[in-house]
Amino acid sequence: MDKYTEIKKLFASREDKENAAVMSKYMRNMFDFYGLHAPERKKVYEDLIRADKKAKAIDWVFLDRCYEDGHREFQYLVCNYLLAAKQYVVFEDIPKIRKYIITKSWWDTIDFLDKVKGFIDRHKDRMSSLSIREASKYI
């Protein structure tokens, strides 16, 4: 079973419809939820993130699939994954992160992804070669 399907089954098995309704209402009904609070949600995927971090690479195919899922817990998974693996983000990943910023965008994911942007400081030499207009397409 692939990582995404495994996580989806684990989230679904822990679904709390009452919490899901409250969470969705809090987010102005913009997103569906399984109703998992952060500690429980993170327990579901902490081993996966730890294992992927040891590989010293980011699994963008997995993250894209998660971000496309209709449940907000999957966007949170992507954010937590990127925070844990931010030292492996490279300059060429900026458009991928930008896609997350502008897709299903809301204050909660923007706050998460803002924490990942520190990787840009490691690439100041490359950023300075871009015009402000060019750079604004990526961040």
N, C-alpha and C positions, 0 to 999 in steps of 0.2 A: 504494500500500500504506500502511495506517495505521501510526502509530508503534509501537503495541503489537505488531502482527504482524511488523513489521520486526525489532524487538528480539528477539522470540521465535525467529524464524528464525536470527538471529545467535547467540543463546545455544545453540540446538540444534546449530548447525554446529560449535560449539566444545566440545560436551559431552565430559566425561572421566568415564566411568562408574566408574572406580576411585576418583578423587577424590570423586565424588558419593557413593559408598558410605561412604567415610571421613567425609565431612562430615555425612551423615545420621546415622551412628552417634554422632558427637560431639554432635549435637543430640538424642540419645536417640530417634532415628527419628521425630521429630515432624514433619519436613519432607522433601520431595523436593528434590534439588539437581541442577543440571547439572554440578556439579563444577568450577566456575570460581572461581579465587582472586580476591581483591579487585582487584589491578591489572588483570588481564585482563578481568574483569567491567566495571570502570569504563571501560576503553577502548571497550567496545561502545557505551556510551551517553553518553559525555562530550560529544560534539558535539550530541546531542539536548538535553541539559540546558543547554548553553551557548546554543543557539538559543532555547529556551523562556525562559531567563533574560532574554535581550534583549527578549523580548516584554513583560517586566515584569508577568507574570500567571502564575498557577498553573493548569495544565491538570488539574483535578480528575477529569474523566471518564477521562483517560488514567491518572492515578494510581490511581483506583478499580479500573480494569480490571487494572492491574499487580498491585495488592495482592490481588486475587481469584485470581490465578494460583497453581497448586499448587507452583511451584518457589520456593524461598527467595530466589534471586537477584533475583526481581521485588520482593519486599518490601525488599531492600537497595536496589534502584533507587529505590523510593519514598522511602526514608530519605535517600539521597544527593541526590535531586532537591529534597526539602524543605530540606535543609541548605543547598544552593546558592541556593535561592530564598526563604529564610526572611524576608528583608526585605519580601516581598510577601504574607506571611501577615497576614490581618486578623482582627479579633475574631470575626467570623462564621464563621471557619474552625475555631474550637476544636472544635465537634462532629465535624467531618470528621477531625481529627487524633485525637480521642478514639476514633473508630471504629477507626483503625489500632492504637491502643494496646491496645484490648480484643479485637481480632480477630487471630488467629495470634500471640498475644502470647508473647514469650520474652525473655530478658535482652538478647539482641543488638539486637532492634528497639527495645526500651524505652530502651536506652542511646543509640541514634541519636535517637529522638524526643525524649528528654529535652533534647538539645542544641537542638532547635527551640523549646522552650518559652520561650526568651528573648523571643519576640514578645509575650508577655503583659505584660511590663514596659512596653511602649509603650502599653498600654491600661489602665493602672492606674485612670484615672478611671472607665472603664466597669466594671472589675472591682469597684471599691469599691461600686458600686450593687447588686451581687449579694450575696445572703446567702452565708454559708460553705457551707450545704447546697446551694444553687443552683450555686455555682461548682464544687463537687466533682463535679457531673454532667459537667462539661466537661474536667476535668484529672485 
